[in-house]
Amino acid sequence: MSKWINDQMNQSSRHDQKLELILRTSARIFAEKSYHSTSMRDISRATGVSLAGLYHYCKSKEELLFLIQDHCFGRVLERLEQRVKGTDDPFEKLRLFIDNHLSFFAANMSEMKVLSHEAESLAGDLHEHVSTKKEKYARLARKILREIQESQSAKARIDLTVATYALFGMMNWIYNWYDPSGKLSVNQLVDNITNLFLRGFLTSEVEQFALTKSRRSGNVNVWRTA
């Protein structure tokens, strides 16, 4: 390999590392102060990169926000498509989907908060580009849930739109309470959310006990609709 190629690869690697630093730091500041309350000067001070240097990597604060969102959705989608490849069991696909989502965002909590809070801060083509990736991601979740429904014989079925966004609601809220260094590991978090989503809060044994007790007392079982 020639020295010129080596030099080019090293320059590209340094560029990528510096951009990664800028994006991670920007995500942290956006999460702490909000996107609209943050200036490029704030990011310059936090990263140690001059304003001129920042504008070398991106044209504006909006482009920084775009790169954070675009990179996150791109990485999550790529990881998911690789992990579910060759898996036919829809229940296993769902667990992989939940694990992929939570493990990525547990390691990128600031980015997760920015994606949730600043979803509408982009405009025009930048917003459209990110929205296209978000919609593709949501369609993958909906497809998995449809496959699970079709594998079951139950007559009463939850609306797929409700189910899809309920799942994202459960997963996307973790930035507000979950501590990756706390007592609950990411694997335990994945297991709990997967079980809660698929089985509900009550196990069949507890649910049957409550139903029997309610019938004996003559009370209406208000949480059971079918």
C-alpha positions as CSV (number, residue, x, y, z in Angstrom):
1,M,0.0,0.0,0.0
2,S,1.5,3.4,-1.0
3,K,2.3,6.1,1.5
4,W,-0.3,8.4,-0.2
5,I,-3.1,5.9,0.4
6,N,-2.0,5.4,4.0
7,D,-2.0,9.1,4.5
8,Q,-5.4,9.5,3.0
9,M,-6.8,6.7,5.2
10,N,-5.3,8.2,8.3
11,Q,-6.7,11.6,7.4
12,S,-10.1,10.0,6.9
13,S,-9.9,8.2,10.2
14,R,-9.0,11.4,12.0
15,H,-11.8,13.3,10.3
16,D,-14.3,10.6,11.3
17,Q,-13.1,10.6,14.9
18,K,-13.3,14.4,15.2
19,L,-16.8,14.3,13.7
20,E,-17.8,11.6,16.1
21,L,-16.5,13.8,19.0
22,I,-18.5,16.8,17.7
23,L,-21.7,14.8,17.3
24,R,-21.5,13.1,20.7
25,T,-20.7,16.4,22.5
26,S,-23.5,18.2,20.5
27,A,-26.0,15.5,21.5
28,R,-25.1,15.9,25.1
29,I,-25.5,19.7,25.1
30,F,-28.7,19.5,23.1
31,A,-30.0,17.0,25.6
32,E,-29.0,19.2,28.6
33,K,-30.0,22.7,27.2
34,S,-32.3,21.9,24.3
35,Y,-31.4,22.4,20.6
36,H,-32.9,25.9,20.4
37,S,-31.0,27.1,23.5
38,T,-27.6,25.9,22.3
39,S,-25.3,28.0,20.1
40,M,-22.4,26.9,17.9
41,R,-20.2,28.8,20.3
42,D,-21.4,26.5,23.2
43,I,-20.4,23.5,21.1
44,S,-17.1,25.0,20.2
45,R,-16.2,25.6,23.8
46,A,-17.3,22.0,24.8
47,T,-15.4,20.3,22.1
48,G,-12.3,22.5,22.0
49,V,-12.9,22.9,18.2
50,S,-12.8,26.4,16.9
51,L,-15.9,27.9,15.3
52,A,-14.1,27.8,11.9
53,G,-13.2,24.2,12.6
54,L,-16.9,23.4,13.4
55,Y,-18.0,24.9,10.2
56,H,-15.5,22.8,8.3
57,Y,-17.4,19.7,9.5
58,C,-21.0,21.1,9.2
59,K,-22.6,24.2,7.7
60,S,-24.9,25.0,10.5
61,K,-26.3,23.9,13.9
62,E,-29.3,22.4,12.0
63,E,-26.9,20.2,10.0
64,L,-25.4,19.1,13.3
65,L,-28.8,18.0,14.6
66,F,-29.5,16.3,11.2
67,L,-26.2,14.4,11.4
68,I,-27.0,13.2,15.0
69,Q,-30.4,11.9,14.0
70,D,-29.4,10.5,10.6
71,H,-26.4,8.6,12.1
72,C,-28.4,7.2,14.9
73,F,-31.2,5.9,12.7
74,G,-28.8,4.7,10.1
75,R,-26.8,2.7,12.7
76,V,-29.9,1.2,14.4
77,L,-31.4,0.2,11.1
78,E,-28.2,-1.4,9.8
79,R,-27.6,-3.3,13.1
80,L,-31.2,-4.5,13.1
81,E,-31.2,-5.7,9.5
82,Q,-28.0,-7.7,10.1
83,R,-29.3,-9.3,13.3
84,V,-32.7,-10.4,12.0
85,K,-31.3,-11.8,8.8
86,G,-31.9,-15.6,8.6
87,T,-34.4,-15.5,11.5
88,D,-37.9,-16.8,10.7
89,D,-39.4,-16.8,14.2
90,P,-41.4,-13.6,14.6
91,F,-41.1,-13.7,18.4
92,E,-37.3,-14.0,18.1
93,K,-37.4,-11.1,15.7
94,L,-39.3,-9.0,18.2
95,R,-36.9,-9.7,20.9
96,L,-34.0,-8.8,18.6
97,F,-35.8,-5.6,17.6
98,I,-36.2,-4.6,21.3
99,D,-32.7,-5.7,22.2
100,N,-31.2,-3.8,19.3
101,H,-33.1,-0.6,20.1
102,L,-32.5,-0.6,23.8
103,S,-28.9,-1.7,23.8
104,F,-28.0,1.0,21.3
105,F,-29.8,3.8,23.1
106,A,-28.7,2.7,26.6
107,A,-25.2,3.4,25.3
108,N,-26.4,6.7,23.7
109,M,-28.8,8.2,26.1
110,S,-28.2,11.8,25.1
111,E,-28.8,10.9,21.5
112,M,-32.0,9.1,22.5
113,K,-33.3,12.2,24.3
114,V,-32.5,14.4,21.3
115,L,-34.3,12.1,18.9
116,S,-37.4,12.2,21.1
117,H,-37.4,15.9,22.0
118,E,-36.1,17.4,18.8
119,A,-37.9,15.3,16.2
120,E,-39.6,18.4,14.7
121,S,-36.7,20.8,14.9
122,L,-35.5,19.9,11.5
123,A,-37.2,21.3,8.4
124,G,-37.3,20.8,4.7
125,D,-35.2,18.2,3.0
126,L,-33.3,17.4,6.2
127,H,-36.5,16.6,8.0
128,E,-37.8,14.6,5.1
129,H,-34.6,12.5,4.9
130,V,-34.7,11.6,8.6
131,S,-38.5,11.0,8.5
132,T,-38.0,8.5,5.7
133,K,-35.6,6.4,7.9
134,K,-37.9,6.7,10.9
135,E,-40.9,5.5,8.8
136,K,-38.8,2.5,7.5
137,Y,-37.9,1.6,11.0
138,A,-41.5,1.8,12.2
139,R,-42.6,-0.3,9.2
140,L,-40.1,-3.0,10.3
141,A,-41.6,-3.1,13.8
142,R,-45.2,-3.2,12.4
143,K,-44.2,-6.1,10.0
144,I,-42.8,-8.1,12.9
145,L,-46.0,-7.5,15.0
146,R,-48.2,-8.5,12.1
147,E,-46.2,-11.7,11.7
148,I,-46.8,-12.4,15.4
149,Q,-50.5,-11.8,15.1
150,E,-50.8,-14.0,12.0
151,S,-49.1,-16.8,13.9
152,Q,-51.8,-16.8,16.6
153,S,-55.4,-18.0,16.4
154,A,-56.9,-15.3,18.7
155,K,-59.9,-13.6,17.2
156,A,-59.6,-10.3,19.1
157,R,-56.5,-8.5,17.8
158,I,-54.9,-5.2,18.9
159,D,-54.8,-2.6,16.1
160,L,-51.3,-2.7,14.6
161,T,-50.8,1.1,14.6
162,V,-51.6,1.2,18.3
163,A,-49.3,-1.8,19.0
164,T,-46.4,-0.3,17.0
165,Y,-46.5,3.1,18.7
166,A,-47.2,1.6,22.1
167,L,-44.0,-0.5,21.7
168,F,-42.0,2.6,20.8
169,G,-43.5,4.5,23.6
170,M,-42.3,1.9,26.1
171,M,-38.8,1.8,24.7
172,N,-38.3,5.5,23.9
173,W,-39.2,6.7,27.4
174,I,-36.2,4.9,29.1
175,Y,-33.9,7.9,28.8
176,N,-36.0,9.6,31.5
177,W,-35.5,6.9,34.1
178,Y,-33.1,4.2,33.1
179,D,-29.6,4.2,34.5
180,P,-27.3,1.9,32.4
181,S,-24.9,1.7,35.4
182,G,-27.7,0.8,37.9
183,K,-28.9,-2.5,39.2
184,L,-31.0,-3.4,36.1
185,S,-28.8,-4.6,33.2
186,V,-29.7,-3.9,29.6
187,N,-30.4,-7.6,29.1
188,Q,-32.8,-7.5,32.1
189,L,-34.4,-4.4,30.7
190,V,-34.9,-6.1,27.3
191,D,-36.4,-9.2,29.0
192,N,-38.8,-7.1,31.1
193,I,-40.0,-4.9,28.3
194,T,-40.4,-7.9,25.9
195,N,-42.4,-9.9,28.4
196,L,-44.5,-6.8,29.4
197,F,-45.3,-6.1,25.8
198,L,-46.2,-9.6,24.8
199,R,-47.8,-10.9,28.1
200,G,-49.0,-7.8,29.8
201,F,-48.4,-6.8,33.4
202,L,-50.2,-9.7,35.0
203,T,-49.1,-13.3,34.5
204,S,-51.8,-15.8,33.5
205,E,-51.7,-17.3,37.0
206,V,-52.2,-13.9,38.7
207,E,-54.8,-12.8,36.2
208,Q,-56.8,-16.1,36.7
209,F,-56.6,-15.6,40.5
210,A,-57.9,-12.1,40.2
211,L,-60.7,-13.1,37.9
212,T,-61.8,-15.9,40.1
213,K,-61.7,-13.7,43.2
214,S,-63.7,-11.0,41.4
215,R,-66.4,-13.4,40.2
216,R,-66.8,-14.8,43.8
217,S,-67.2,-11.3,45.2
218,G,-69.6,-10.3,42.5
219,N,-67.4,-7.4,41.3
220,V,-67.0,-6.5,37.6
221,N,-63.6,-7.3,36.2
222,V,-62.9,-3.9,34.8
223,W,-59.5,-4.6,33.2
224,R,-60.5,-7.6,31.2
225,T,-62.4,-6.8,28.0
226,A,-62.3,-10.2,26.3
